Amino acid sequence: MSERTITTVEELDALPIGSVVLRHGRAFQRFGPRAVVFGEYKMWQCTDGGFVRSTKDGSSILPAIVIYEGSQP
C-alpha cells in the first residue's frame, strides 16, 4: 500500500476501525464505539497510551500519514 497523507476531519472519519495514522512520529489507532469513564469517547488513541484530548473530532492529529488502513467490518 502506498503512503497517503490526510488533511481533513472527513478523511480521518472515513478510515475504518483499526486504521493507524502517524503524526509527528506518534502512531494513533482508530477504535470503535465503547463506554469510557466520564462518557468522553475518543476514537483515536496513541500507542503510548495517550488519547487525543484537544478535540473530539481528531483534528489535532492532522495532517497525518496513513500507515495502516483497517478493514471494514
C-alpha positions as CSV (number, residue, x, y, z in Angstrom):
1,M,0.0,0.0,0.0
2,S,1.3,3.4,-0.8
3,E,1.6,6.1,1.8
4,R,-1.0,8.8,1.8
5,T,-1.5,12.0,3.8
6,I,-4.9,13.0,5.0
7,T,-5.6,16.6,5.9
8,T,-9.3,16.8,6.8
9,V,-11.5,15.5,9.5
10,E,-13.8,14.0,6.8
11,E,-10.9,11.9,5.5
12,L,-10.0,10.9,9.1
13,D,-13.6,9.9,9.8
14,A,-13.7,7.8,6.6
15,L,-10.9,5.5,7.9
16,P,-12.2,2.2,9.2
17,I,-11.7,0.9,12.8
18,G,-8.2,-0.5,13.2
19,S,-6.6,2.1,11.0
20,V,-3.3,3.6,12.1
21,V,-2.0,7.1,11.3
22,L,1.3,8.7,12.0
23,R,1.6,12.3,13.3
24,H,5.0,13.8,14.4
25,G,6.4,10.4,15.0
26,R,3.5,9.2,17.1
27,A,1.2,6.4,15.9
28,F,-2.6,6.7,16.6
29,Q,-5.1,3.9,16.1
30,R,-8.8,4.2,15.5
31,F,-11.1,2.4,17.9
32,G,-14.8,1.7,17.6
33,P,-17.6,2.9,20.0
34,R,-17.1,1.9,23.6
35,A,-18.1,3.0,27.1
36,V,-15.4,5.1,28.9
37,V,-15.2,6.9,32.2
38,F,-17.0,10.3,32.1
39,G,-18.5,9.5,28.7
40,E,-15.6,11.1,26.8
41,Y,-15.3,8.7,23.9
42,K,-12.1,9.2,22.0
43,M,-11.9,7.4,18.7
44,W,-8.1,7.8,18.2
45,Q,-5.6,6.6,20.7
46,C,-1.8,6.9,20.7
47,T,0.2,3.7,21.0
48,D,1.9,5.3,24.0
49,G,-1.4,5.3,25.9
50,G,-2.3,8.9,25.4
51,F,-5.7,9.8,23.9
52,V,-6.2,12.7,21.5
53,R,-7.5,15.1,24.1
54,S,-7.7,18.6,22.5
55,T,-10.5,17.9,20.0
56,K,-13.2,15.2,20.0
57,D,-13.1,15.0,16.2
58,G,-9.4,14.1,16.0
59,S,-8.3,17.2,14.1
60,S,-5.4,17.7,16.5
61,I,-3.6,14.8,14.7
62,L,-3.9,16.3,11.2
63,P,-2.3,16.2,8.8
64,A,-1.4,12.6,9.3
65,I,0.1,9.8,7.2
66,V,-2.0,6.6,6.9
67,I,0.4,3.7,7.7
68,Y,-2.3,1.0,8.0
69,E,-5.9,1.0,6.8
70,G,-8.2,-1.3,8.8
71,S,-10.7,-3.5,7.2
72,Q,-14.4,-2.6,7.1
73,P,-16.5,-5.0,9.3
